[in-house]
Amino acid sequence: MRKFNLISLLLIGSLVIGLAGCTSLTAPDALKLKVMNRDNEKRYFNDTYGDMFHAQNDSIEIELVRPKSMKLEKTASNYVQALQQSIEQEQLDVLQLSIYEYNRLSAAGFLLDLEPLVVRDQYNIDTIYPSITSFLREHISWVLSVSTVQVKQRRSGAV
């Protein structure tokens, strides 16, 4: 009986070792975020945002992209259209926008409403600077609206 247990253990061990070498598991593809960067200076971005993000999310790679529209003057008549085209061509995930750009892109329906994602993922937006979320909720409610009803109440002055 002892001999049988020893042989069984060795056989199972050999089988496990042999099969482990035959697996075709590959490392999962690294997740990459394409981030719009206004400056050519990557160090500023990393000092301000990137280093802290990498410390908490080391499996996500950040690629900084300076859209072609950044070469245009904001007063150019085709600036917003060029910005939209650059965002689509570069397939940017995160945008750095001025209030002017934000308002124009939002009015055109070009930006994603974050509220359903925040609710779905039960993300605590209190981890974001409170002044930013307050500003978004009060002034730019179509991106981080508390709810459609509250937005309508706010606009009508009922809150």
C-alpha positions in Angstrom: 0.0 0.0 0.0 2.9 2.3 0.9 4.5 1.6 -2.4 1.3 2.3 -4.3 0.9 5.7 -2.6 4.5 6.6 -3.4 4.2 5.6 -7.0 0.8 7.5 -7.3 2.3 10.6 -5.8 5.3 10.5 -8.1 3.1 9.9 -11.1 0.8 12.8 -10.3 3.8 15.1 -9.6 5.3 14.1 -12.9 2.0 14.7 -14.7 1.6 18.1 -13.1 5.1 19.2 -14.0 4.8 17.9 -17.5 1.5 19.6 -18.2 2.7 22.9 -16.7 5.4 23.0 -19.4 2.9 22.3 -22.1 0.5 25.2 -21.4 0.2 27.9 -23.9 -0.8 30.6 -21.4 0.5 34.0 -22.4 0.8 37.0 -20.3 -2.3 39.2 -20.5 -2.0 42.1 -22.8 -1.1 45.3 -20.9 -4.0 47.7 -20.6 -3.1 51.0 -22.3 -4.8 54.4 -21.9 -4.2 57.0 -24.5 -4.2 60.4 -22.8 -4.5 63.7 -24.5 -1.5 65.8 -23.6 -1.3 69.5 -24.5 2.4 69.9 -23.9 5.3 68.1 -25.5 6.7 67.9 -21.9 5.9 64.4 -20.5 7.7 65.0 -17.3 5.2 67.6 -16.2 2.3 65.1 -16.8 4.1 62.4 -14.9 5.0 64.6 -12.0 1.4 65.9 -11.8 -0.6 62.8 -12.6 1.3 59.9 -14.1 3.6 58.8 -11.2 0.7 58.6 -8.7 -1.5 56.7 -11.2 1.3 54.2 -12.0 1.9 53.7 -8.3 -1.7 52.6 -7.9 -2.2 50.9 -11.3 1.1 49.4 -12.4 -0.5 47.1 -15.0 -1.9 50.1 -17.0 0.4 51.8 -19.4 -0.2 55.5 -20.2 0.6 56.8 -23.7 0.6 60.5 -24.0 -0.6 61.9 -27.3 -0.6 65.5 -28.6 -3.4 65.8 -31.1 -2.7 67.5 -34.4 -5.5 70.0 -33.6 -3.2 71.5 -30.8 -1.2 73.1 -33.6 -4.3 75.2 -34.6 -5.3 78.4 -32.8 -8.4 78.1 -30.7 -9.9 80.9 -32.6 -9.7 79.0 -35.9 -13.1 78.3 -37.3 -12.4 74.6 -37.7 -10.7 74.2 -34.3 -13.5 72.1 -32.6 -14.0 70.0 -35.8 -10.2 69.4 -36.0 -10.2 68.5 -32.3 -13.0 66.0 -32.8 -11.2 64.5 -35.8 -7.9 64.2 -33.8 -9.7 62.5 -30.9 -11.3 60.0 -33.2 -8.1 59.3 -35.2 -5.9 59.0 -32.2 -8.6 57.0 -30.3 -8.0 58.9 -27.1 -9.4 57.6 -23.9 -8.7 60.6 -21.6 -9.0 64.2 -22.7 -7.5 67.4 -21.2 -10.0 70.1 -22.3 -10.5 73.8 -21.6 -13.9 74.9 -20.6 -14.5 76.2 -24.1 -13.5 72.9 -25.7 -15.5 71.0 -23.1 -18.7 73.0 -23.7 -18.4 72.7 -27.5 -17.7 68.9 -27.5 -20.4 68.3 -24.9 -23.0 70.3 -26.8 -22.1 68.3 -29.9 -22.8 65.0 -28.0 -19.1 64.0 -28.3 -18.4 63.2 -24.7 -19.5 60.2 -22.6 -21.8 60.7 -19.7 -19.9 59.4 -16.7 -22.8 59.2 -14.3 -24.0 55.7 -15.4 -20.5 54.4 -15.1 -20.1 55.9 -11.7 -23.3 54.3 -10.5 -22.7 50.9 -12.2 -19.2 50.6 -10.7 -20.3 52.1 -7.4 -17.3 54.4 -7.7 -16.8 56.8 -4.8 -16.3 60.1 -6.6 -15.4 61.6 -3.2 -11.9 60.4 -4.0 -11.6 63.0 -6.7 -10.9 66.6 -5.7 -14.2 67.8 -4.2 -13.9 71.2 -6.0 -13.8 69.4 -9.3 -16.8 67.2 -8.8 -18.7 70.2 -7.3 -17.9 72.3 -10.3 -19.0 69.5 -12.7 -22.2 68.9 -10.8 -23.1 72.6 -10.6 -22.0 74.0 -13.9 -21.5 71.1 -16.3 -24.2 68.8 -15.2 -24.4 66.8 -18.4 -21.2 65.0 -17.7 -21.5 64.2 -14.0 -25.1 64.9 -13.5 -26.5 63.7 -10.2 -29.7 62.6 -12.0 -31.8 64.0 -14.8 -34.4 65.1 -12.4 -32.0 67.0 -10.2 -30.4 68.6 -13.2 -33.7 69.9 -14.4 -34.5 71.1 -10.9 -31.2 72.9 -10.8 -31.7 74.6 -14.1 -35.2 75.7 -13.1 -33.9 76.9 -9.7 -36.1 74.5 -7.8 -33.3 73.0 -5.7 
